[in-house]
Amino acid sequence: MAISQHYNLHTFFINCYNSSIVENIRNILLFTLILIRSLVYTS
């Protein structure tokens, strides 16, 4: 029982880690998109 609980906790943390990476990549892409757009509009 304890082993399966530990395994579930481990996969839960992995899922959280992966989702946070995806969120960070999406935020970075959005930021660069806005940056490029602003640079294009100003020039």
N, CA, C and O atoms as a CHARMM CRD file, in Angstrom:
* protein
*
  172
    1    1 MET  N      0.83100  -1.20700   0.00000 PROA 1      0.00000
    2    1 MET  CA     0.00000   0.00000   0.00000 PROA 1      0.00000
    3    1 MET  C      0.86800   1.26200   0.00000 PROA 1      0.00000
    4    1 MET  O      0.63300   2.19200  -0.77000 PROA 1      0.00000
    5    2 ALA  N      1.85600   1.27400   0.86100 PROA 2      0.00000
    6    2 ALA  CA     2.72300   2.44500   0.96000 PROA 2      0.00000
    7    2 ALA  C      3.52500   2.64300  -0.33000 PROA 2      0.00000
    8    2 ALA  O      3.79700   3.77000  -0.74300 PROA 2      0.00000
    9    3 ILE  N      3.89600   1.51600  -0.95700 PROA 3      0.00000
   10    3 ILE  CA     4.68000   1.60300  -2.19300 PROA 3      0.00000
   11    3 ILE  C      3.83900   2.23800  -3.30200 PROA 3      0.00000
   12    3 ILE  O      4.33100   3.09500  -4.03700 PROA 3      0.00000
   13    4 SER  N      2.58600   1.82800  -3.42500 PROA 4      0.00000
   14    4 SER  CA     1.72500   2.38300  -4.47200 PROA 4      0.00000
   15    4 SER  C      1.44000   3.85700  -4.19700 PROA 4      0.00000
   16    4 SER  O      1.34900   4.65400  -5.13100 PROA 4      0.00000
   17    5 GLN  N      1.29900   4.22400  -2.92200 PROA 5      0.00000
   18    5 GLN  CA     1.07200   5.63600  -2.59000 PROA 5      0.00000
   19    5 GLN  C      2.28700   6.47100  -2.97600 PROA 5      0.00000
   20    5 GLN  O      2.15000   7.56700  -3.51900 PROA 5      0.00000
   21    6 HSD  N      3.46900   5.94700  -2.69300 PROA 6      0.00000
   22    6 HSD  CA     4.69500   6.65700  -3.04800 PROA 6      0.00000
   23    6 HSD  C      4.80100   6.78800  -4.56600 PROA 6      0.00000
   24    6 HSD  O      5.20500   7.83600  -5.06900 PROA 6      0.00000
   25    7 TYR  N      4.44500   5.74200  -5.29000 PROA 7      0.00000
   26    7 TYR  CA     4.49800   5.76500  -6.75800 PROA 7      0.00000
   27    7 TYR  C      3.52500   6.80600  -7.30500 PROA 7      0.00000
   28    7 TYR  O      3.85900   7.54900  -8.22800 PROA 7      0.00000
   29    8 ASN  N      2.32200   6.85700  -6.73400 PROA 8      0.00000
   30    8 ASN  CA     1.33200   7.84800  -7.17400 PROA 8      0.00000
   31    8 ASN  C      1.82900   9.26200  -6.90400 PROA 8      0.00000
   32    8 ASN  O      1.65300  10.15400  -7.73300 PROA 8      0.00000
   33    9 LEU  N      2.44100   9.46500  -5.76100 PROA 9      0.00000
   34    9 LEU  CA     2.98500  10.77700  -5.41700 PROA 9      0.00000
   35    9 LEU  C      4.08700  11.16200  -6.40500 PROA 9      0.00000
   36    9 LEU  O      4.17600  12.30900  -6.84500 PROA 9      0.00000
   37   10 HSD  N      4.92500  10.17300  -6.74400 PROA 10     0.00000
   38   10 HSD  CA     6.03100  10.41500  -7.67700 PROA 10     0.00000
   39   10 HSD  C      5.48700  10.82100  -9.04300 PROA 10     0.00000
   40   10 HSD  O      5.95700  11.80100  -9.62200 PROA 10     0.00000
   41   11 THR  N      4.52000  10.09700  -9.56400 PROA 11     0.00000
   42   11 THR  CA     3.95300  10.42300 -10.87400 PROA 11     0.00000
   43   11 THR  C      3.23500  11.76300 -10.82300 PROA 11     0.00000
   44   11 THR  O      3.23300  12.51500 -11.79800 PROA 11     0.00000
   45   12 PHE  N      2.61900  12.05700  -9.67000 PROA 12     0.00000
   46   12 PHE  CA     1.93800  13.34000  -9.50300 PROA 12     0.00000
   47   12 PHE  C      2.92900  14.48600  -9.62700 PROA 12     0.00000
   48   12 PHE  O      2.65100  15.48000 -10.29800 PROA 12     0.00000
   49   13 PHE  N      4.09200  14.35200  -8.97900 PROA 13     0.00000
   50   13 PHE  CA     5.11100  15.40600  -9.06900 PROA 13     0.00000
   51   13 PHE  C      5.66600  15.52100 -10.48000 PROA 13     0.00000
   52   13 PHE  O      5.94000  16.62200 -10.95800 PROA 13     0.00000
   53   14 ILE  N      5.83200  14.38100 -11.14800 PROA 14     0.00000
   54   14 ILE  CA     6.32700  14.40900 -12.52800 PROA 14     0.00000
   55   14 ILE  C      5.32500  15.12900 -13.42400 PROA 14     0.00000
   56   14 ILE  O      5.71400  15.92600 -14.27700 PROA 14     0.00000
   57   15 ASN  N      4.04300  14.85100 -13.23400 PROA 15     0.00000
   58   15 ASN  CA     3.01400  15.51200 -14.02800 PROA 15     0.00000
   59   15 ASN  C      3.01600  17.01500 -13.77800 PROA 15     0.00000
   60   15 ASN  O      2.88600  17.79500 -14.72100 PROA 15     0.00000
   61   16 CYS  N      3.15900  17.42500 -12.54100 PROA 16     0.00000
   62   16 CYS  CA     3.20900  18.84700 -12.19000 PROA 16     0.00000
   63   16 CYS  C      4.43000  19.49500 -12.84000 PROA 16     0.00000
   64   16 CYS  O      4.34500  20.60000 -13.37600 PROA 16     0.00000
   65   17 TYR  N      5.56400  18.80100 -12.78700 PROA 17     0.00000
   66   17 TYR  CA     6.80800  19.32800 -13.36100 PROA 17     0.00000
   67   17 TYR  C      6.65500  19.49900 -14.86800 PROA 17     0.00000
   68   17 TYR  O      7.02700  20.53600 -15.41900 PROA 17     0.00000
   69   18 ASN  N      6.11200  18.48800 -15.53200 PROA 18     0.00000
   70   18 ASN  CA     5.93900  18.55300 -16.98200 PROA 18     0.00000
   71   18 ASN  C      4.97300  19.66300 -17.36800 PROA 18     0.00000
   72   18 ASN  O      5.23200  20.40300 -18.31700 PROA 18     0.00000
   73   19 SER  N      3.87300  19.78800 -16.65300 PROA 19     0.00000
   74   19 SER  CA     2.89200  20.81700 -16.99000 PROA 19     0.00000
   75   19 SER  C      3.48200  22.20700 -16.77100 PROA 19     0.00000
   76   19 SER  O      3.19700  23.12700 -17.53700 PROA 19     0.00000
   77   20 SER  N      4.30100  22.36500 -15.73300 PROA 20     0.00000
   78   20 SER  CA     4.90400  23.67500 -15.48300 PROA 20     0.00000
   79   20 SER  C      5.88400  24.03500 -16.60700 PROA 20     0.00000
   80   20 SER  O      5.99100  25.19900 -16.99300 PROA 20     0.00000
   81   21 ILE  N      6.59100  23.03500 -17.12500 PROA 21     0.00000
   82   21 ILE  CA     7.50700  23.28300 -18.24200 PROA 21     0.00000
   83   21 ILE  C      6.72300  23.73100 -19.46900 PROA 21     0.00000
   84   21 ILE  O      7.12600  24.65800 -20.17100 PROA 21     0.00000
   85   22 VAL  N      5.60600  23.06800 -19.71900 PROA 22     0.00000
   86   22 VAL  CA     4.76200  23.42900 -20.86100 PROA 22     0.00000
   87   22 VAL  C      4.23900  24.85100 -20.68400 PROA 22     0.00000
   88   22 VAL  O      4.21600  25.62900 -21.63800 PROA 22     0.00000
   89   23 GLU  N      3.81900  25.19200 -19.46400 PROA 23     0.00000
   90   23 GLU  CA     3.32700  26.54600 -19.18900 PROA 23     0.00000
   91   23 GLU  C      4.43200  27.56900 -19.42900 PROA 23     0.00000
   92   23 GLU  O      4.19000  28.62000 -20.02200 PROA 23     0.00000
   93   24 ASN  N      5.63500  27.26600 -18.97200 PROA 24     0.00000
   94   24 ASN  CA     6.75800  28.19200 -19.15800 PROA 24     0.00000
   95   24 ASN  C      7.06900  28.39900 -20.62900 PROA 24     0.00000
   96   24 ASN  O      7.30700  29.52500 -21.06700 PROA 24     0.00000
   97   25 ILE  N      7.06800  27.31600 -21.38900 PROA 25     0.00000
   98   25 ILE  CA     7.35200  27.42100 -22.83100 PROA 25     0.00000
   99   25 ILE  C      6.28400  28.25900 -23.50600 PROA 25     0.00000
  100   25 ILE  O      6.59200  29.09000 -24.36000 PROA 25     0.00000
  101   26 ARG  N      5.01200  28.04800 -23.12500 PROA 26     0.00000
  102   26 ARG  CA     3.92200  28.82100 -23.72800 PROA 26     0.00000
  103   26 ARG  C      4.06100  30.30100 -23.38100 PROA 26     0.00000
  104   26 ARG  O      3.84200  31.16800 -24.22700 PROA 26     0.00000
  105   27 ASN  N      4.42900  30.58200 -22.12700 PROA 27     0.00000
  106   27 ASN  CA     4.61000  31.97700 -21.71500 PROA 27     0.00000
  107   27 ASN  C      5.76200  32.62800 -22.46000 PROA 27     0.00000
  108   27 ASN  O      5.66600  33.78400 -22.87500 PROA 27     0.00000
  109   28 ILE  N      6.85000  31.88800 -22.63100 PROA 28     0.00000
  110   28 ILE  CA     8.01700  32.42500 -23.34500 PROA 28     0.00000
  111   28 ILE  C      7.66500  32.69200 -24.80500 PROA 28     0.00000
  112   28 ILE  O      8.05900  33.71500 -25.36400 PROA 28     0.00000
  113   29 LEU  N      6.92100  31.77000 -25.42300 PROA 29     0.00000
  114   29 LEU  CA     6.51500  31.96200 -26.81200 PROA 29     0.00000
  115   29 LEU  C      5.62500  33.18600 -26.94900 PROA 29     0.00000
  116   29 LEU  O      5.78500  33.98100 -27.87500 PROA 29     0.00000
  117   30 LEU  N      4.68600  33.33300 -26.02300 PROA 30     0.00000
  118   30 LEU  CA     3.80400  34.50000 -26.05500 PROA 30     0.00000
  119   30 LEU  C      4.60300  35.78400 -25.88400 PROA 30     0.00000
  120   30 LEU  O      4.35500  36.77500 -26.57000 PROA 30     0.00000
  121   31 PHE  N      5.56200  35.76000 -24.96700 PROA 31     0.00000
  122   31 PHE  CA     6.36700  36.94000 -24.70700 PROA 31     0.00000
  123   31 PHE  C      7.18100  37.34000 -25.93200 PROA 31     0.00000
  124   31 PHE  O      7.24100  38.51700 -26.28900 PROA 31     0.00000
  125   32 THR  N      7.81200  36.34500 -26.57800 PROA 32     0.00000
  126   32 THR  CA     8.61000  36.64400 -27.76800 PROA 32     0.00000
  127   32 THR  C      7.72600  37.13200 -28.90800 PROA 32     0.00000
  128   32 THR  O      8.12200  37.99700 -29.68900 PROA 32     0.00000
  129   33 LEU  N      6.53100  36.57100 -28.99400 PROA 33     0.00000
  130   33 LEU  CA     5.59700  37.01000 -30.03300 PROA 33     0.00000
  131   33 LEU  C      5.24500  38.48300 -29.84000 PROA 33     0.00000
  132   33 LEU  O      5.25000  39.26200 -30.79400 PROA 33     0.00000
  133   34 ILE  N      4.94000  38.85200 -28.60800 PROA 34     0.00000
  134   34 ILE  CA     4.59000  40.24400 -28.29300 PROA 34     0.00000
  135   34 ILE  C      5.79700  41.14600 -28.53700 PROA 34     0.00000
  136   34 ILE  O      5.65700  42.25500 -29.05200 PROA 34     0.00000
  137   35 LEU  N      6.98100  40.66300 -28.16500 PROA 35     0.00000
  138   35 LEU  CA     8.20300  41.45100 -28.33900 PROA 35     0.00000
  139   35 LEU  C      8.46400  41.71200 -29.82400 PROA 35     0.00000
  140   35 LEU  O      8.72600  42.84600 -30.22500 PROA 35     0.00000
  141   36 ILE  N      8.39000  40.66100 -30.63000 PROA 36     0.00000
  142   36 ILE  CA     8.61700  40.80400 -32.08100 PROA 36     0.00000
  143   36 ILE  C      7.57400  41.72800 -32.69300 PROA 36     0.00000
  144   36 ILE  O      7.89300  42.57000 -33.53300 PROA 36     0.00000
  145   37 ARG  N      6.33000  41.56400 -32.26700 PROA 37     0.00000
  146   37 ARG  CA     5.25300  42.39000 -32.80900 PROA 37     0.00000
  147   37 ARG  C      5.48200  43.86400 -32.47700 PROA 37     0.00000
  148   37 ARG  O      5.29200  44.73500 -33.32600 PROA 37     0.00000
  149   38 SER  N      5.89000  44.13500 -31.23900 PROA 38     0.00000
  150   38 SER  CA     6.13500  45.51700 -30.84200 PROA 38     0.00000
  151   38 SER  C      7.33400  46.09800 -31.59700 PROA 38     0.00000
  152   38 SER  O      7.32800  47.27000 -31.97500 PROA 38     0.00000
  153   39 LEU  N      8.36200  45.27100 -31.81200 PROA 39     0.00000
  154   39 LEU  CA     9.53800  45.73300 -32.56700 PROA 39     0.00000
  155   39 LEU  C      9.16200  46.04500 -34.00700 PROA 39     0.00000
  156   39 LEU  O      9.62100  47.03800 -34.57100 PROA 39     0.00000
  157   40 VAL  N      8.33800  45.20800 -34.59700 PROA 40     0.00000
  158   40 VAL  CA     7.92000  45.42100 -35.98700 PROA 40     0.00000
  159   40 VAL  C      7.08400  46.69500 -36.09200 PROA 40     0.00000
  160   40 VAL  O      7.23300  47.46500 -37.04000 PROA 40     0.00000
  161   41 TYR  N      6.20200  46.91200 -35.11200 PROA 41     0.00000
  162   41 TYR  CA     5.32100  48.08200 -35.17300 PROA 41     0.00000
  163   41 TYR  C      6.08700  49.38900 -34.95800 PROA 41     0.00000
  164   41 TYR  O      5.76100  50.41400 -35.55700 PROA 41     0.00000
  165   42 THR  N      7.11500  49.34300 -34.09200 PROA 42     0.00000
  166   42 THR  CA     7.84200  50.58100 -33.80300 PROA 42     0.00000
  167   42 THR  C      8.76000  50.96600 -34.96000 PROA 42     0.00000
  168   42 THR  O      8.95000  52.15100 -35.23200 PROA 42     0.00000
  169   43 SER  N      9.32900  49.97600 -35.64100 PROA 43     0.00000
  170   43 SER  CA    10.28200  50.28300 -36.71400 PROA 43     0.00000
  171   43 SER  C      9.56300  50.66400 -37.99700 PROA 43     0.00000
  172   43 SER  O     10.20900  50.95300 -39.00400 PROA 43     0.00000
